[in-house]
């Protein structure tokens, strides 16, 4: 079972809004919470809260992102019911942040560890484009990285799913729907183009339309339309090909198309027999967690892109990630805590 204090910290963190780019309140709470903890804390140039111990480069860095996908005006009330914590972001990523706090506190108070760090990172979600993780990799230069996520306790993510995101803007002259009939509509043209992109997407590089908007009056030919589009893949080559294909798109005059890249998350992988993977698998075996290797998109992507061995582990079991109905099983937090404390002891003690 999870400790009552751990559950309380998860709930407290999740109750603080932290949309990407506006994580300050949650970081300030963490600074207060860690005031008397071993080690030293500081903010870096992009806003990450860094918790370090030992001297020299960290042999291991734990990355736990503090931002969420939810706007600040979303109701962040957390409710505990029938063995579950309910609330937006309670798993992603409040559970992981709280587990990182409790695991490191516990292990540091038990023994002297080799040099290490926790990076409570900003900008992991959405168009944050792993800003915090990239900066932490460049400045900390750790020997290895483990990204912790609130969901996914039953898997180890050893393959990093990459993504390319862009905004497409179609523009035209517009006009009256009857008197200017036959004049091309920016909205019609964009929808047609996006339909083709969807139909041509490869199974291993799916395409998602996040948002389409444009036009004006119901009886006006649209002069402007925009859409956001994303492709995900385990292959950087596939993402490069998708990006190049967007850049090469042409439309007939008088329409114009502008493609604005919004973000690129690198793909990557760590070998299943790498010592870091082996250490995590051994710990999981001792506490009865499944030995399942999977893929995901986390702060570990940034480390792998920097040539740093990295993987991601979950800290709880839950449902409805990225939905306001998100929930996690409180009892599973105990296994998440045991996993991370075990990994820290194995790698740094």
Residue frames as qw, qx, qy, qz and C-alpha x, y, z in Angstrom:
[[0.000, 0.885, 0.465, 0.000, 0.00, 0.00, 0.00],
 [0.349, 0.600, -0.043, 0.719, 1.07, 3.58, -0.62],
 [0.323, -0.247, -0.494, 0.768, 2.08, 5.75, 2.31],
 [0.020, 0.842, 0.521, -0.142, -0.58, 8.27, 3.35],
 [0.193, -0.745, 0.117, 0.628, 1.99, 11.08, 3.04],
 [0.257, -0.091, 0.687, 0.673, 2.76, 10.05, -0.55],
 [0.109, 0.609, 0.748, 0.241, -0.92, 10.05, -1.49],
 [0.116, -0.868, -0.299, 0.379, -1.31, 13.45, 0.17],
 [0.235, -0.539, 0.359, 0.725, 1.59, 14.87, -1.84],
 [0.228, 0.230, 0.772, 0.546, 0.18, 13.51, -5.10],
 [0.015, 0.781, 0.623, 0.033, -3.13, 15.21, -4.35],
 [0.212, -0.811, -0.071, 0.541, -1.46, 18.47, -3.35],
 [0.268, -0.296, 0.538, 0.742, 0.65, 18.62, -6.50],
 [0.164, 0.387, 0.792, 0.443, -2.25, 17.74, -8.80],
 [0.037, -0.820, -0.530, 0.212, -4.41, 20.47, -7.25],
 [0.171, -0.698, 0.148, 0.680, -1.96, 23.15, -8.46],
 [0.688, 0.705, 0.161, -0.061, -2.53, 24.19, -12.11],
 [0.413, -0.574, 0.497, 0.503, 0.63, 23.87, -14.19],
 [0.747, 0.635, 0.193, -0.043, -0.07, 24.28, -17.91],
 [0.766, 0.109, 0.172, 0.609, 2.98, 24.12, -20.13],
 [0.298, 0.520, 0.058, 0.798, 4.81, 27.41, -19.84],
 [0.359, -0.633, 0.104, -0.678, 3.14, 28.33, -16.53],
 [0.789, -0.149, -0.583, 0.128, 4.63, 25.86, -14.06],
 [0.141, 0.522, -0.437, 0.719, 5.80, 28.36, -11.45],
 [0.633, -0.470, 0.185, -0.587, 3.20, 27.67, -8.74],
 [0.985, -0.101, -0.128, -0.050, 3.95, 23.96, -8.78],
 [0.664, 0.366, -0.380, 0.529, 7.71, 24.53, -8.73],
 [0.138, -0.574, 0.356, -0.724, 7.35, 26.93, -5.79],
 [0.851, -0.363, 0.060, -0.375, 5.36, 24.28, -3.91],
 [0.934, 0.110, -0.253, 0.226, 8.15, 21.76, -4.56],
 [0.343, 0.524, -0.408, 0.664, 10.78, 24.17, -3.25],
 [0.477, -0.522, 0.308, -0.636, 8.83, 24.55, -0.02],
 [0.965, -0.152, -0.052, -0.205, 8.24, 20.81, 0.24],
 [0.879, 0.194, -0.232, 0.369, 11.96, 20.06, -0.22],
 [0.064, -0.903, 0.228, -0.359, 13.25, 22.83, 2.06],
 [0.528, -0.631, 0.537, -0.186, 14.62, 20.42, 4.67],
 [0.981, 0.182, 0.067, -0.002, 15.47, 17.52, 2.34],
 [0.657, -0.404, 0.385, 0.507, 19.07, 16.36, 1.84],
 [0.548, 0.330, 0.460, 0.616, 21.01, 17.77, -1.10],
 [0.053, -0.431, -0.018, 0.901, 20.74, 21.18, -2.73],
 [0.412, 0.666, 0.619, 0.058, 18.10, 22.76, -4.96],
 [0.095, -0.459, 0.191, 0.862, 18.37, 25.43, -7.64],
 [0.613, 0.683, 0.312, -0.245, 16.58, 26.73, -10.73],
 [0.559, -0.054, 0.481, 0.674, 18.28, 26.58, -14.10],
 [0.018, -0.240, 0.239, 0.941, 18.04, 29.00, -17.02],
 [0.304, -0.202, -0.657, -0.660, 14.83, 27.53, -18.47],
 [0.562, -0.384, 0.098, -0.726, 13.05, 27.17, -15.13],
 [0.796, -0.094, -0.598, 0.003, 13.71, 23.54, -14.21],
 [0.542, -0.714, 0.335, -0.290, 14.07, 22.83, -10.49],
 [0.695, 0.358, -0.602, 0.160, 17.26, 20.81, -10.05],
 [0.729, -0.607, 0.240, -0.206, 17.85, 18.72, -6.91],
 [0.653, 0.510, -0.530, 0.179, 21.46, 17.50, -6.65],
 [0.739, -0.620, 0.262, -0.030, 23.59, 15.48, -4.26],
 [0.862, -0.057, 0.256, 0.434, 27.25, 14.46, -4.37],
 [0.078, -0.761, 0.292, 0.574, 29.96, 16.13, -6.41],
 [0.155, -0.233, 0.770, 0.573, 30.77, 16.07, -10.10],
 [0.465, 0.048, -0.505, -0.726, 28.51, 14.97, -12.94],
 [0.747, -0.109, 0.397, -0.521, 25.48, 12.92, -11.93],
 [0.137, -0.162, 0.957, 0.198, 25.85, 9.20, -12.53],
 [0.012, 0.482, 0.853, 0.199, 22.05, 9.11, -12.78],
 [0.185, 0.044, 0.100, -0.977, 19.46, 11.82, -13.29],
 [0.149, 0.497, 0.848, -0.111, 15.76, 11.33, -12.65],
 [0.095, -0.083, -0.266, -0.956, 13.55, 13.50, -14.88],
 [0.036, 0.549, 0.809, -0.206, 9.99, 14.24, -13.69],
 [0.058, 0.342, 0.299, 0.889, 8.06, 16.85, -15.65],
 [0.012, 0.336, 0.607, -0.720, 5.81, 19.21, -13.72],
 [0.331, 0.195, -0.176, -0.906, 3.63, 20.60, -16.53],
 [0.451, 0.315, 0.812, -0.193, 0.23, 19.28, -17.59],
 [0.147, 0.286, 0.666, 0.673, -2.00, 19.45, -20.66],
 [0.127, -0.742, -0.658, 0.014, -4.75, 21.27, -18.74],
 [0.100, 0.654, 0.053, 0.748, -5.44, 25.00, -18.79],
 [0.134, 0.112, -0.589, 0.789, -5.25, 26.91, -15.53],
 [0.483, -0.103, 0.124, -0.861, -9.03, 27.49, -15.46],
 [0.681, -0.094, -0.687, -0.234, -9.82, 23.74, -15.47],
 [0.694, -0.590, 0.154, -0.383, -11.16, 22.48, -12.14],
 [0.459, 0.442, -0.738, 0.222, -8.14, 20.78, -10.53],
 [0.655, -0.430, 0.370, -0.500, -10.02, 19.43, -7.51],
 [0.374, 0.253, -0.892, 0.011, -8.66, 16.01, -6.49],
 [0.763, -0.291, 0.145, -0.559, -10.99, 13.45, -4.97],
 [0.052, 0.275, -0.956, 0.087, -10.13, 10.11, -3.33],
 [0.764, 0.023, 0.137, -0.630, -12.82, 7.50, -3.83],
 [0.977, 0.059, 0.132, -0.160, -12.87, 3.70, -3.57],
 [0.794, -0.280, 0.362, 0.401, -9.09, 3.39, -3.62],
 [0.557, 0.460, 0.333, 0.606, -8.56, 5.80, -6.51],
 [0.145, -0.565, -0.070, 0.810, -7.40, 9.40, -6.79],
 [0.416, 0.666, 0.553, 0.278, -9.44, 11.33, -9.37],
 [0.051, -0.889, -0.050, 0.452, -8.43, 14.63, -10.96],
 [0.632, 0.765, -0.070, 0.103, -6.85, 16.23, -14.03],
 [0.363, 0.717, -0.503, 0.317, -3.13, 15.48, -14.11],
 [0.715, -0.571, 0.321, -0.245, -3.23, 13.33, -10.98],
 [0.931, -0.031, 0.272, 0.242, -1.26, 10.68, -12.83],
 [0.636, 0.356, 0.216, 0.650, 0.43, 12.71, -15.55],
 [0.700, 0.279, -0.583, 0.302, 2.47, 13.86, -13.89],
 [0.423, -0.698, 0.275, -0.508, 1.70, 14.56, -10.22],
 [0.959, -0.270, 0.063, -0.054, 2.14, 10.91, -9.21],
 [0.828, 0.296, -0.146, 0.453, 5.61, 10.74, -10.75],
 [0.110, 0.709, -0.270, 0.642, 6.75, 14.02, -9.19],
 [0.643, -0.599, 0.234, -0.416, 5.60, 12.89, -5.74],
 [0.990, -0.084, 0.007, 0.110, 7.17, 9.43, -6.10],
 [0.620, 0.505, -0.237, 0.551, 10.48, 11.03, -7.13],
 [0.203, -0.720, 0.294, -0.594, 10.38, 13.27, -4.04],
 [0.817, -0.449, 0.222, -0.284, 9.66, 10.40, -1.64],
 [0.967, 0.135, -0.071, 0.204, 12.06, 7.91, -3.23],
 [0.496, 0.566, -0.294, 0.589, 15.05, 10.25, -3.26],
 [0.375, -0.683, 0.301, -0.549, 14.36, 11.55, 0.25],
 [0.930, -0.307, 0.116, -0.165, 14.14, 8.00, 1.56],
 [0.913, 0.207, -0.097, 0.338, 17.31, 6.71, -0.10],
 [0.294, 0.679, -0.288, 0.608, 19.41, 9.79, 0.70],
 [0.491, -0.645, 0.314, -0.494, 18.54, 9.44, 4.38],
 [0.984, -0.163, 0.062, -0.044, 19.50, 5.77, 4.37],
 [0.822, -0.121, 0.251, 0.497, 22.97, 5.96, 2.82],
 [0.052, -0.697, 0.313, 0.643, 25.56, 8.06, 1.06],
 [0.772, 0.504, 0.388, 0.018, 24.87, 7.81, -2.66],
 [0.507, 0.031, 0.394, 0.766, 27.03, 8.41, -5.69],
 [0.074, 0.305, -0.042, -0.949, 26.42, 11.75, -7.39],
 [0.141, 0.464, 0.832, 0.269, 22.94, 12.14, -8.80],
 [0.134, 0.118, 0.034, -0.983, 20.17, 14.59, -9.56],
 [0.265, 0.595, 0.757, -0.062, 16.47, 15.02, -10.03],
 [0.009, -0.025, 0.264, 0.964, 15.32, 17.45, -12.69],
 [0.276, 0.609, 0.659, -0.344, 11.74, 18.61, -12.20],
 [0.288, 0.015, 0.504, 0.814, 11.36, 19.68, -15.80],
 [0.365, 0.579, 0.218, -0.696, 9.23, 22.26, -17.55],
 [0.431, 0.577, -0.353, -0.597, 7.88, 22.11, -21.09],
 [0.298, -0.123, 0.936, 0.140, 7.40, 18.37, -21.55],
 [0.444, 0.511, 0.717, -0.166, 3.82, 18.44, -22.78],
 [0.429, 0.832, 0.333, -0.115, 2.45, 19.71, -26.07],
 [0.527, 0.771, -0.036, 0.355, 4.43, 22.49, -27.69],
 [0.497, -0.812, 0.297, 0.082, 6.87, 22.63, -24.79],
 [0.741, 0.585, -0.324, 0.052, 8.94, 20.41, -27.09],
 [0.891, -0.225, -0.216, 0.331, 10.90, 18.88, -24.18],
 [0.183, 0.856, -0.187, 0.446, 12.48, 22.27, -23.48],
 [0.536, -0.725, 0.357, -0.243, 13.32, 21.45, -19.88],
 [0.944, -0.126, 0.282, 0.118, 14.68, 17.98, -20.61],
 [0.704, 0.586, -0.023, 0.401, 16.91, 19.18, -23.44],
 [0.006, 0.848, -0.300, 0.436, 18.40, 21.86, -21.20],
 [0.733, -0.558, 0.353, -0.163, 18.88, 19.49, -18.28],
 [0.949, 0.141, 0.148, 0.242, 20.74, 17.03, -20.51],
 [0.524, 0.696, -0.109, 0.479, 23.03, 19.76, -21.81],
 [0.138, -0.790, 0.336, -0.494, 23.84, 21.27, -18.40],
 [0.773, -0.468, 0.371, -0.212, 23.83, 18.24, -16.08],
 [0.501, 0.525, -0.674, -0.137, 25.46, 15.87, -18.61],
 [0.733, -0.340, 0.502, -0.309, 24.40, 12.79, -16.60],
 [0.101, -0.303, 0.919, 0.229, 25.73, 9.32, -17.35],
 [0.095, -0.310, -0.914, -0.243, 22.18, 7.98, -17.55],
 [0.348, -0.075, 0.099, -0.929, 18.60, 9.24, -17.33],
 [0.043, -0.371, -0.928, 0.010, 15.38, 7.69, -16.08],
 [0.292, -0.216, -0.130, -0.923, 12.23, 9.64, -16.89],
 [0.050, 0.256, 0.894, -0.365, 9.39, 8.94, -14.48],
 [0.345, -0.222, -0.406, -0.817, 5.76, 9.12, -15.54],
 [0.493, -0.162, 0.487, -0.703, 2.64, 8.78, -13.43],
 [0.902, 0.176, 0.109, -0.379, 0.98, 6.11, -15.57],
 [0.730, 0.508, -0.455, -0.049, 2.47, 2.93, -17.05],
 [0.510, -0.607, 0.574, -0.205, 3.69, 1.07, -13.96],
 [0.893, 0.003, 0.446, -0.054, 3.49, -2.27, -15.75],
 [0.779, 0.561, 0.089, 0.266, 5.93, -1.37, -18.56],
 [0.460, -0.556, 0.228, 0.654, 9.45, -0.12, -19.17],
 [0.538, 0.829, 0.108, -0.104, 9.62, 2.29, -22.12],
 [0.628, -0.368, 0.429, 0.535, 12.82, 1.54, -24.03],
 [0.374, 0.346, 0.531, 0.677, 11.73, 2.94, -27.41],
 [0.009, -0.510, -0.228, 0.830, 11.09, 6.66, -27.69],
 [0.385, 0.659, 0.612, 0.205, 8.27, 7.73, -29.99],
 [0.242, -0.207, 0.117, 0.941, 9.23, 10.85, -31.91],
 [0.277, 0.762, 0.576, -0.105, 6.94, 13.44, -33.47],
 [0.231, 0.041, 0.249, 0.940, 6.86, 16.33, -35.92],
 [0.085, 0.730, 0.607, -0.304, 4.25, 19.06, -35.56],
 [0.207, 0.048, 0.314, 0.925, 3.29, 21.89, -37.87],
 [0.300, 0.629, 0.434, -0.571, 0.65, 24.53, -38.55],
 [0.321, 0.258, 0.646, 0.643, -0.69, 24.75, -42.10],
 [0.164, 0.619, 0.279, -0.716, -2.23, 28.05, -43.19],
 [0.354, 0.389, 0.675, 0.517, -4.19, 28.30, -46.45],
 [0.064, 0.585, 0.175, -0.789, -5.05, 31.75, -47.79],
 [0.315, 0.397, 0.681, 0.528, -7.12, 32.94, -50.74],
 [0.007, -0.251, -0.156, -0.955, -9.12, 35.93, -51.98],
 [0.162, 0.361, 0.719, -0.571, -12.42, 34.96, -50.34],
 [0.196, -0.053, -0.448, -0.871, -15.68, 36.29, -51.68],
 [0.640, 0.034, 0.224, -0.734, -19.47, 35.86, -51.88],
 [0.490, -0.056, 0.869, -0.023, -20.69, 32.27, -51.99],
 [0.605, 0.588, 0.533, -0.072, -23.00, 32.98, -54.96],
 [0.358, 0.917, -0.068, -0.164, -21.63, 35.95, -56.87],
 [0.062, 0.743, -0.661, -0.082, -18.04, 34.66, -56.62],
 [0.916, -0.060, 0.373, -0.138, -18.92, 30.99, -57.01],
 [0.856, 0.459, -0.072, 0.225, -16.07, 29.02, -58.51],
 [0.111, 0.790, -0.458, 0.393, -13.48, 31.06, -56.62],
 [0.680, 0.005, -0.695, 0.235, -11.41, 28.65, -54.47],
 [0.589, -0.749, -0.014, -0.303, -12.13, 28.49, -50.75],
 [0.128, 0.603, -0.706, 0.349, -9.14, 28.38, -48.41],
 [0.601, -0.253, 0.601, -0.462, -11.13, 26.18, -46.04],
 [0.929, 0.276, 0.069, -0.234, -12.25, 23.72, -48.73],
 [0.619, 0.619, -0.465, 0.132, -8.71, 23.47, -50.06],
 [0.107, -0.547, 0.723, -0.407, -7.16, 22.92, -46.64],
 [0.775, -0.099, 0.474, -0.405, -9.68, 20.22, -45.70],
 [0.892, 0.425, -0.105, -0.114, -9.04, 18.45, -49.00],
 [0.391, 0.652, -0.596, 0.259, -5.28, 18.63, -48.50],
 [0.359, -0.431, 0.693, -0.454, -5.49, 17.33, -44.93],
 [0.902, 0.090, 0.243, -0.345, -7.73, 14.46, -46.08],
 [0.781, 0.520, -0.342, 0.059, -5.06, 13.41, -48.56],
 [0.100, 0.607, -0.679, 0.401, -2.33, 13.60, -45.92],
 [0.650, -0.252, 0.550, -0.460, -4.38, 11.39, -43.62],
 [0.935, 0.256, 0.083, -0.230, -5.08, 8.83, -46.32],
 [0.683, 0.585, -0.400, 0.175, -1.42, 8.60, -47.34],
 [0.324, -0.700, 0.553, -0.314, -0.02, 8.19, -43.82],
 [0.548, 0.225, -0.805, 0.038, 1.93, 5.01, -43.21],
 [0.762, -0.496, -0.390, -0.148, 0.76, 2.67, -40.42],
 [0.737, -0.278, -0.288, 0.545, 4.05, 3.14, -38.58],
 [0.230, -0.056, -0.064, 0.970, 3.89, 6.94, -38.90],
 [0.013, 0.703, 0.709, 0.063, 0.26, 7.91, -38.19],
 [0.100, 0.275, 0.069, 0.954, -0.95, 11.45, -38.71],
 [0.150, -0.631, -0.692, 0.316, -3.28, 13.33, -36.38],
 [0.045, 0.590, 0.216, 0.776, -5.18, 16.56, -36.99],
 [0.269, -0.255, -0.627, 0.685, -5.25, 18.48, -33.74],
 [0.134, 0.670, 0.377, -0.626, -7.29, 21.50, -34.81],
 [0.271, 0.322, 0.561, 0.713, -8.86, 22.93, -37.98],
 [0.034, 0.747, 0.441, -0.497, -10.43, 26.37, -38.11],
 [0.195, -0.098, 0.392, 0.894, -11.16, 29.13, -40.56],
 [0.025, -0.528, -0.683, -0.504, -13.76, 30.86, -42.64],
 [0.095, 0.005, 0.285, -0.954, -16.35, 33.37, -41.55],
 [0.595, 0.187, 0.209, -0.753, -19.99, 33.79, -42.56],
 [0.660, 0.141, 0.737, -0.041, -21.92, 30.80, -43.84],
 [0.617, 0.720, 0.318, 0.014, -22.43, 32.59, -47.15],
 [0.088, 0.909, -0.377, -0.156, -18.81, 33.71, -47.57],
 [0.884, 0.320, -0.271, 0.209, -16.01, 31.88, -49.36],
 [0.704, -0.651, 0.025, 0.282, -13.30, 31.36, -46.77],
 [0.360, 0.873, -0.278, 0.173, -10.25, 33.58, -47.21],
 [0.057, 0.593, -0.726, 0.344, -8.21, 31.89, -44.48],
 [0.930, -0.267, -0.123, -0.220, -8.00, 28.47, -42.84],
 [0.051, 0.634, -0.731, 0.245, -5.49, 26.87, -40.49],
 [0.948, -0.194, -0.181, -0.173, -4.86, 23.39, -39.20],
 [0.238, -0.677, 0.685, -0.126, -2.38, 21.80, -36.81],
 [0.929, 0.204, -0.270, -0.151, -0.99, 18.42, -37.78],
 [0.391, -0.635, 0.660, -0.089, 1.28, 15.88, -36.14],
 [0.859, 0.230, -0.447, -0.096, 3.02, 12.71, -37.24],
 [0.570, -0.611, 0.523, -0.165, 4.47, 10.22, -34.75],
 [0.878, 0.332, -0.345, -0.011, 6.95, 7.46, -35.40],
 [0.811, -0.496, 0.210, 0.229, 9.72, 5.36, -33.90],
 [0.720, 0.196, 0.287, 0.601, 11.82, 6.36, -36.92],
 [0.122, -0.686, 0.032, 0.717, 13.48, 9.76, -37.28],
 [0.164, -0.067, 0.678, 0.714, 13.78, 9.06, -41.02],
 [0.021, 0.581, 0.783, 0.220, 9.99, 8.73, -41.29],
 [0.137, -0.830, -0.342, 0.419, 9.53, 12.02, -39.44],
 [0.214, -0.467, 0.354, 0.781, 12.09, 13.74, -41.66],
 [0.130, 0.206, 0.781, 0.576, 10.25, 12.46, -44.73],
 [0.037, -0.751, -0.658, 0.045, 6.93, 13.74, -43.41],
 [0.181, -0.769, -0.076, 0.608, 8.40, 17.17, -42.67],
 [0.200, -0.261, 0.558, 0.762, 10.02, 17.34, -46.11],
 [0.110, 0.436, 0.816, 0.363, 6.75, 16.34, -47.74],
 [0.057, -0.841, -0.461, 0.279, 4.91, 19.18, -46.02],
 [0.208, -0.645, 0.197, 0.709, 7.57, 21.66, -47.11],
 [0.160, -0.091, 0.716, 0.673, 7.17, 20.52, -50.74],
 [0.263, 0.601, 0.745, -0.122, 3.38, 20.87, -50.87],
 [0.046, -0.042, 0.309, 0.949, 2.09, 23.14, -53.63],
 [0.288, 0.609, 0.664, -0.325, -1.36, 24.66, -54.18],
 [0.370, 0.504, 0.489, 0.608, -2.78, 26.35, -57.29],
 [0.042, -0.072, -0.090, 0.992, -2.99, 30.14, -57.53],
 [0.040, 0.745, -0.217, 0.629, -4.55, 32.29, -56.20],
 [0.810, -0.575, -0.089, -0.069, -4.31, 30.13, -53.07],
 [0.286, 0.639, -0.613, 0.367, -1.16, 30.16, -50.95],
 [0.882, -0.381, -0.279, -0.003, -0.01, 27.66, -48.36],
 [0.036, 0.725, -0.544, 0.421, 2.33, 28.37, -45.44],
 [0.873, -0.217, -0.428, 0.088, 3.83, 25.54, -43.38],
 [0.133, -0.763, 0.412, -0.480, 5.07, 26.56, -39.94],
 [0.648, -0.003, -0.723, 0.239, 6.97, 23.89, -37.97],
 [0.510, -0.718, 0.016, -0.473, 5.80, 23.87, -34.35],
 [0.536, -0.600, 0.563, -0.189, 8.00, 21.24, -32.80],
 [0.744, 0.329, -0.578, -0.066, 10.09, 18.16, -33.25],
 [0.694, -0.517, 0.448, -0.224, 10.47, 15.41, -30.64],
 [0.301, 0.521, -0.779, -0.176, 13.33, 13.03, -31.54],
 [0.961, -0.097, -0.150, -0.211, 12.81, 9.28, -31.70],
 [0.120, 0.621, -0.743, 0.220, 15.31, 6.88, -30.16],
 [0.930, -0.218, -0.239, -0.177, 15.86, 3.60, -28.35],
 [0.246, -0.643, 0.699, -0.194, 18.01, 1.90, -25.77],
 [0.515, 0.195, -0.821, -0.153, 19.09, -1.71, -26.27],
 [0.803, -0.432, -0.198, -0.360, 17.08, -4.20, -24.19],
 [0.886, -0.169, -0.278, 0.329, 20.33, -5.67, -22.85],
 [0.199, 0.679, -0.261, 0.656, 21.83, -2.31, -21.82],
 [0.381, -0.058, -0.721, 0.576, 23.00, -2.28, -18.17],
 [0.250, -0.052, 0.242, -0.936, 20.50, 0.46, -17.32],
 [0.717, -0.076, -0.352, -0.597, 17.62, -1.64, -18.64],
 [0.656, -0.013, -0.741, 0.144, 18.99, -4.72, -16.88],
 [0.127, 0.047, -0.611, 0.780, 19.14, -2.89, -13.55],
 [0.492, -0.038, 0.094, -0.865, 15.53, -1.74, -13.82],
 [0.763, -0.008, -0.526, -0.377, 14.34, -5.19, -14.90],
 [0.492, 0.034, -0.781, 0.384, 16.13, -6.82, -11.96],
 [0.127, -0.025, 0.483, -0.866, 14.51, -4.45, -9.48],
 [0.638, 0.000, -0.152, -0.755, 11.08, -5.00, -11.00],
 [0.683, 0.024, -0.723, -0.105, 11.55, -8.74, -10.80],
 [0.285, 0.017, -0.760, 0.584, 12.27, -8.57, -7.07],
 [0.255, 0.149, 0.437, -0.849, 9.06, -6.64, -6.34],
 [0.386, 0.354, 0.849, -0.075, 6.83, -8.59, -8.71],
 [0.370, 0.672, 0.009, -0.641, 6.28, -6.06, -11.49],
 [0.855, 0.434, 0.283, 0.011, 5.83, -7.32, -15.09],
 [0.439, -0.402, 0.490, 0.637, 8.86, -7.59, -17.37],
 [0.512, 0.695, 0.493, 0.112, 7.32, -5.80, -20.34],
 [0.325, -0.287, 0.250, 0.866, 9.31, -3.57, -22.73],
 [0.311, 0.773, 0.552, -0.020, 7.29, -0.93, -24.53],
 [0.359, 0.310, 0.182, 0.861, 7.46, 2.45, -26.26],
 [0.161, -0.835, -0.459, 0.255, 6.44, 5.93, -25.21],
 [0.329, 0.660, 0.066, 0.672, 7.04, 9.64, -25.62],
 [0.584, -0.756, -0.221, 0.197, 8.68, 11.22, -22.56],
 [0.129, -0.936, 0.313, 0.096, 11.59, 13.33, -21.35],
 [0.743, -0.269, 0.543, 0.286, 13.76, 10.27, -22.10],
 [0.672, 0.656, 0.266, 0.215, 13.51, 11.21, -25.81],
 [0.099, 0.968, -0.208, 0.103, 15.71, 14.24, -25.16],
 [0.540, -0.623, 0.560, 0.088, 18.35, 12.19, -23.37],
 [0.807, 0.153, 0.526, 0.222, 18.50, 9.54, -26.09],
 [0.508, 0.831, 0.122, 0.190, 18.86, 12.29, -28.71],
 [0.094, -0.915, 0.379, -0.104, 21.83, 13.63, -26.72],
 [0.627, 0.386, -0.664, 0.130, 23.49, 10.21, -26.70],
 [0.249, -0.371, 0.680, -0.581, 22.66, 9.55, -23.04],
 [0.283, -0.167, -0.941, -0.078, 21.32, 6.09, -22.14],
 [0.342, -0.030, 0.313, -0.885, 17.74, 6.60, -21.04],
 [0.236, -0.325, -0.886, -0.233, 14.41, 4.89, -20.44],
 [0.385, -0.328, 0.089, -0.858, 11.10, 5.70, -18.84],
 [0.244, -0.210, -0.929, 0.186, 9.19, 3.97, -16.04],
 [0.401, -0.581, -0.331, -0.626, 5.72, 4.50, -14.65],
 [0.024, 0.240, -0.663, 0.709, 4.85, 5.10, -11.01],
 [0.469, 0.153, 0.594, -0.635, 1.20, 4.01, -10.81],
 [0.141, 0.308, 0.871, 0.355, -1.66, 2.28, -12.60],
 [0.204, 0.471, 0.306, -0.802, -4.39, 4.51, -13.92],
 [0.384, 0.532, 0.704, 0.271, -6.83, 5.48, -16.65],
 [0.185, 0.899, 0.380, 0.114, -7.87, 8.43, -18.82],
 [0.493, -0.358, 0.103, 0.786, -4.54, 10.21, -19.06],
 [0.103, 0.003, 0.311, 0.945, -4.97, 13.72, -20.58],
 [0.312, -0.547, -0.586, -0.510, -8.69, 13.72, -19.73],
 [0.284, -0.510, 0.295, -0.757, -10.41, 15.52, -16.87],
 [0.899, -0.281, -0.050, -0.333, -11.65, 12.09, -15.72],
 [0.522, 0.461, -0.666, 0.267, -8.04, 10.96, -15.11],
 [0.750, -0.559, 0.180, -0.303, -7.51, 8.65, -12.12],
 [0.420, 0.446, -0.769, 0.184, -4.84, 6.47, -10.53],
 [0.830, -0.371, -0.411, -0.060, -5.01, 3.53, -8.15],
 [0.277, -0.851, 0.342, -0.286, -3.61, 4.67, -4.80],
 [0.882, -0.344, 0.320, 0.041, -2.35, 1.19, -3.82],
 [0.846, 0.408, 0.083, 0.334, -0.20, 1.01, -6.95],
 [0.089, 0.921, -0.255, 0.279, 1.80, 4.05, -5.81],
 [0.690, -0.593, 0.414, -0.015, 3.50, 1.79, -3.25],
 [0.875, 0.139, 0.348, 0.306, 4.89, -0.38, -6.04],
 [0.453, 0.816, 0.023, 0.359, 5.98, 2.71, -7.96],
 [0.277, -0.879, 0.338, -0.190, 7.84, 3.98, -4.91],
 [0.824, -0.338, 0.441, 0.108, 9.46, 0.58, -4.30],
 [0.798, 0.469, 0.208, 0.315, 10.58, 0.43, -7.92],
 [0.287, 0.871, -0.139, 0.374, 12.29, 3.83, -7.90],
 [0.480, -0.761, 0.414, -0.137, 13.92, 3.39, -4.48],
 [0.907, -0.096, 0.380, 0.158, 15.19, 0.00, -5.62],
 [0.685, 0.624, 0.092, 0.365, 16.66, 1.44, -8.80],
 [0.018, -0.918, 0.257, -0.302, 18.37, 4.26, -6.91],
 [0.689, -0.569, 0.449, -0.030, 19.94, 1.81, -4.44],
 [0.906, 0.151, 0.326, 0.225, 21.08, -0.53, -7.20],
 [0.597, 0.671, 0.091, 0.430, 22.64, 2.17, -9.37],
 [0.093, 0.817, -0.199, 0.533, 23.98, 4.67, -6.82],
 [0.699, -0.671, 0.178, -0.172, 24.46, 3.01, -3.43]]
